[in-house]
Amino acid sequence: MEKNFSIPNGNETIDAYIDFQDNKDAIIIMHPHSLMGGNMDNPIVQKAQQIFASKRLTTVRFNFRGVGYSTGVFDDGIGEQDDLKSVIDFLKTKGINQIDLIGYSFGSWVLAHAAENIAYHRAMMISPPVAFMDFSKIQTINNLKHVVVGSKDEFAPPDIIEDIVEQWNSDVRIEIITGADHFFSFHMNDIENVLSNWV
């Protein structure tokens, strides 16, 4: 069962919901853009949490700075990387040994830019917004394993995704959901299947 935690983050605090399971594996799920209504209650973030909790993984969903009850202000994805690091540090104090990451949209931008400076096991990106945000500084993401996009996603066009992800990690599996847009409207079942199979 999820419980609410206030995680220390320098002079700020992060509002998070964590479902601690008996094992020492966890997955952190990061939400879409903070200034566009993104938060940890996003339907895809919630669905991911439910699926991984059912697989007996410790799950974490949290609000980036300035969202909901997380203090601070939006920081163009820079301070949000520190938010992620603070969540990871908190999990380690609770005995979590292995951490997977999922970033949805803006959450995947944060993941990509924080990857070199954090310890994690593997990662998945859902709809990395390469046509909307600047990923040009990213060269490699060693532990990125899976990227999921919709065939009609204007913010994460599959043709651009295929080219750029190949540069990040040639071993990444790219999955394109036919007919889906950036929000996977009417394609939630497809996302459920992808997430279930990833475990």
One Martini backbone bead per residue (centre of mass of N, CA, C, O) as a GRO file, in nm:
protein
  199
    1MET     BB    1   0.097   0.036   0.021
    2GLU     BB    2   0.067   0.358  -0.001
    3LYS     BB    3   0.282   0.624   0.120
    4ASN     BB    4   0.347   0.925   0.259
    5PHE     BB    5   0.629   1.142   0.173
    6SER     BB    6   0.891   1.358   0.306
    7ILE     BB    7   1.166   1.455   0.118
    8PRO     BB    8   1.471   1.550   0.140
    9ASN     BB    9   1.595   1.870  -0.047
   10GLY     BB   10   1.767   2.032   0.114
   11ASN     BB   11   1.557   2.312   0.151
   12GLU     BB   12   1.361   2.100   0.056
   13THR     BB   13   1.063   1.911  -0.049
   14ILE     BB   14   0.928   1.586  -0.128
   15ASP     BB   15   0.644   1.459  -0.271
   16ALA     BB   16   0.552   1.117  -0.185
   17TYR     BB   17   0.481   0.781  -0.307
   18ILE     BB   18   0.519   0.470  -0.123
   19ASP     BB   19   0.567   0.112  -0.194
   20PHE     BB   20   0.670  -0.113   0.026
   21GLN     BB   21   0.842  -0.400  -0.013
   22ASP     BB   22   1.023  -0.687   0.067
   23ASN     BB   23   1.211  -0.618  -0.130
   24LYS     BB   24   1.514  -0.446  -0.292
   25ASP     BB   25   1.328  -0.337  -0.522
   26ALA     BB   26   1.293  -0.048  -0.744
   27ILE     BB   27   1.063   0.212  -0.879
   28ILE     BB   28   1.079   0.514  -1.068
   29ILE     BB   29   0.827   0.763  -1.145
   30MET     BB   30   0.806   1.017  -1.396
   31HIS     BB   31   0.665   1.311  -1.485
   32PRO     BB   32   0.545   1.546  -1.654
   33HIS     BB   33   0.519   1.865  -1.715
   34SER     BB   34   0.485   2.105  -1.471
   35LEU     BB   35   0.359   2.350  -1.667
   36MET     BB   36   0.136   2.113  -1.796
   37GLY     BB   37   0.011   1.932  -1.545
   38GLY     BB   38   0.228   1.769  -1.425
   39ASN     BB   39   0.209   1.464  -1.221
   40MET     BB   40   0.178   1.186  -1.004
   41ASP     BB   41  -0.143   1.162  -1.117
   42ASN     BB   42  -0.092   1.053  -1.369
   43PRO     BB   43  -0.219   0.790  -1.541
   44ILE     BB   44   0.053   0.652  -1.621
   45VAL     BB   45   0.189   0.665  -1.349
   46GLN     BB   46  -0.029   0.506  -1.197
   47LYS     BB   47  -0.025   0.251  -1.369
   48ALA     BB   48   0.266   0.177  -1.317
   49GLN     BB   49   0.246   0.148  -1.016
   50GLN     BB   50   0.037  -0.083  -1.012
   51ILE     BB   51   0.197  -0.290  -1.174
   52PHE     BB   52   0.461  -0.302  -0.998
   53ALA     BB   53   0.324  -0.370  -0.732
   54SER     BB   54   0.205  -0.645  -0.838
   55LYS     BB   55   0.527  -0.739  -0.870
   56ARG     BB   56   0.675  -0.657  -0.594
   57LEU     BB   57   0.757  -0.359  -0.616
   58THR     BB   58   0.897  -0.084  -0.531
   59THR     BB   59   0.726   0.231  -0.534
   60VAL     BB   60   0.771   0.560  -0.703
   61ARG     BB   61   0.604   0.872  -0.664
   62PHE     BB   62   0.660   1.219  -0.768
   63ASN     BB   63   0.708   1.559  -0.714
   64PHE     BB   64   0.826   1.807  -0.844
   65ARG     BB   65   0.924   2.100  -0.804
   66GLY     BB   66   0.632   2.298  -0.753
   67VAL     BB   67   0.451   2.041  -0.706
   68GLY     BB   68   0.219   2.055  -0.509
   69TYR     BB   69   0.395   1.966  -0.205
   70SER     BB   70   0.639   2.055  -0.345
   71THR     BB   71   0.894   2.244  -0.309
   72GLY     BB   72   0.955   2.517  -0.483
   73VAL     BB   73   1.071   2.561  -0.824
   74PHE     BB   74   1.088   2.566  -1.133
   75ASP     BB   75   1.409   2.440  -1.327
   76ASP     BB   76   1.427   2.328  -1.626
   77GLY     BB   77   1.541   2.032  -1.509
   78ILE     BB   78   1.775   2.077  -1.309
   79GLY     BB   79   1.658   2.049  -1.018
   80GLU     BB   80   1.509   1.779  -1.090
   81GLN     BB   81   1.764   1.606  -1.068
   82ASP     BB   82   1.787   1.643  -0.760
   83ASP     BB   83   1.525   1.513  -0.690
   84LEU     BB   84   1.601   1.232  -0.786
   85LYS     BB   85   1.850   1.196  -0.605
   86SER     BB   86   1.695   1.218  -0.336
   87VAL     BB   87   1.521   0.969  -0.376
   88ILE     BB   88   1.749   0.767  -0.402
   89ASP     BB   89   1.879   0.822  -0.127
   90PHE     BB   90   1.632   0.745   0.039
   91LEU     BB   91   1.615   0.448  -0.050
   92LYS     BB   92   1.894   0.365   0.060
   93THR     BB   93   1.815   0.417   0.364
   94LYS     BB   94   1.589   0.166   0.319
   95GLY     BB   95   1.754  -0.077   0.155
   96ILE     BB   96   1.782  -0.019  -0.138
   97ASN     BB   97   1.961  -0.166  -0.419
   98GLN     BB   98   1.755  -0.160  -0.673
   99ILE     BB   99   1.707   0.077  -0.952
  100ASP     BB  100   1.447   0.189  -1.145
  101LEU     BB  101   1.349   0.382  -1.445
  102ILE     BB  102   1.075   0.615  -1.525
  103GLY     BB  103   1.005   0.829  -1.808
  104TYR     BB  104   0.759   1.077  -1.877
  105SER     BB  105   0.858   1.279  -2.087
  106PHE     BB  106   0.996   1.498  -1.895
  107GLY     BB  107   1.102   1.261  -1.722
  108SER     BB  108   1.303   1.170  -1.951
  109TRP     BB  109   1.479   1.421  -1.949
  110VAL     BB  110   1.578   1.395  -1.663
  111LEU     BB  111   1.697   1.117  -1.691
  112ALA     BB  112   1.904   1.175  -1.918
  113HIS     BB  113   2.061   1.410  -1.749
  114ALA     BB  114   2.114   1.221  -1.479
  115ALA     BB  115   2.249   0.941  -1.549
  116GLU     BB  116   2.564   1.002  -1.494
  117ASN     BB  117   2.491   1.085  -1.162
  118ILE     BB  118   2.362   0.797  -1.120
  119ALA     BB  119   2.231   0.505  -0.958
  120TYR     BB  120   2.127   0.238  -1.177
  121HIS     BB  121   1.996  -0.027  -1.356
  122ARG     BB  122   1.735   0.073  -1.530
  123ALA     BB  123   1.554   0.205  -1.829
  124MET     BB  124   1.257   0.399  -1.919
  125MET     BB  125   1.091   0.550  -2.199
  126ILE     BB  126   0.814   0.778  -2.238
  127SER     BB  127   0.792   1.002  -2.465
  128PRO     BB  128   1.038   1.158  -2.564
  129PRO     BB  129   1.058   1.518  -2.629
  130VAL     BB  130   1.251   1.582  -2.901
  131ALA     BB  131   1.051   1.817  -3.041
  132PHE     BB  132   1.051   2.010  -2.756
  133MET     BB  133   1.328   1.922  -2.636
  134ASP     BB  134   1.667   1.930  -2.532
  135PHE     BB  135   1.900   1.646  -2.623
  136SER     BB  136   2.197   1.727  -2.734
  137LYS     BB  137   2.379   1.647  -2.468
  138ILE     BB  138   2.324   1.357  -2.533
  139GLN     BB  139   2.515   1.052  -2.578
  140THR     BB  140   2.471   0.848  -2.327
  141ILE     BB  141   2.265   0.551  -2.210
  142ASN     BB  142   2.351   0.263  -2.078
  143ASN     BB  143   2.061   0.173  -1.914
  144LEU     BB  144   1.891   0.186  -2.157
  145LYS     BB  145   1.616  -0.041  -2.274
  146HIS     BB  146   1.340   0.141  -2.322
  147VAL     BB  147   1.117   0.268  -2.584
  148VAL     BB  148   0.805   0.454  -2.590
  149VAL     BB  149   0.577   0.515  -2.868
  150GLY     BB  150   0.377   0.693  -3.077
  151SER     BB  151   0.288   0.721  -3.413
  152LYS     BB  152   0.131   1.022  -3.327
  153ASP     BB  153   0.380   1.179  -3.203
  154GLU     BB  154   0.477   1.516  -3.200
  155PHE     BB  155   0.699   1.511  -2.956
  156ALA     BB  156   0.774   1.186  -3.043
  157PRO     BB  157   0.894   1.104  -3.318
  158PRO     BB  158   0.984   0.801  -3.437
  159ASP     BB  159   1.210   0.884  -3.640
  160ILE     BB  160   1.374   1.044  -3.431
  161ILE     BB  161   1.399   0.834  -3.212
  162GLU     BB  162   1.558   0.620  -3.373
  163ASP     BB  163   1.810   0.797  -3.418
  164ILE     BB  164   1.879   0.899  -3.122
  165VAL     BB  165   1.882   0.626  -2.965
  166GLU     BB  166   2.118   0.498  -3.116
  167GLN     BB  167   2.322   0.693  -2.978
  168TRP     BB  168   2.272   0.619  -2.680
  169ASN     BB  169   2.167   0.301  -2.747
  170SER     BB  170   2.187   0.012  -2.940
  171ASP     BB  171   2.009  -0.183  -2.726
  172VAL     BB  172   1.748  -0.057  -2.765
  173ARG     BB  173   1.406  -0.082  -2.728
  174ILE     BB  174   1.162  -0.004  -2.974
  175GLU     BB  175   0.819   0.103  -2.919
  176ILE     BB  176   0.535   0.118  -3.137
  177ILE     BB  177   0.218   0.266  -3.108
  178THR     BB  178  -0.046   0.236  -3.290
  179GLY     BB  179  -0.219   0.554  -3.291
  180ALA     BB  180  -0.060   0.701  -3.082
  181ASP     BB  181  -0.007   0.952  -2.871
  182HIS     BB  182   0.138   1.128  -2.614
  183PHE     BB  183  -0.124   1.024  -2.421
  184PHE     BB  184  -0.259   0.751  -2.505
  185SER     BB  185  -0.523   0.768  -2.634
  186PHE     BB  186  -0.688   0.467  -2.626
  187HIS     BB  187  -0.388   0.311  -2.513
  188MET     BB  188  -0.362   0.186  -2.221
  189ASN     BB  189  -0.338  -0.120  -2.277
  190ASP     BB  190  -0.064  -0.102  -2.420
  191ILE     BB  191   0.094   0.008  -2.180
  192GLU     BB  192   0.035  -0.219  -1.987
  193ASN     BB  193   0.180  -0.439  -2.152
  194VAL     BB  194   0.460  -0.315  -2.153
  195LEU     BB  195   0.501  -0.299  -1.844
  196SER     BB  196   0.452  -0.598  -1.777
  197ASN     BB  197   0.683  -0.710  -1.966
  198TRP     BB  198   0.930  -0.567  -1.837
  199VAL     BB  199   0.929  -0.742  -1.571
   0.00000   0.00000   0.00000
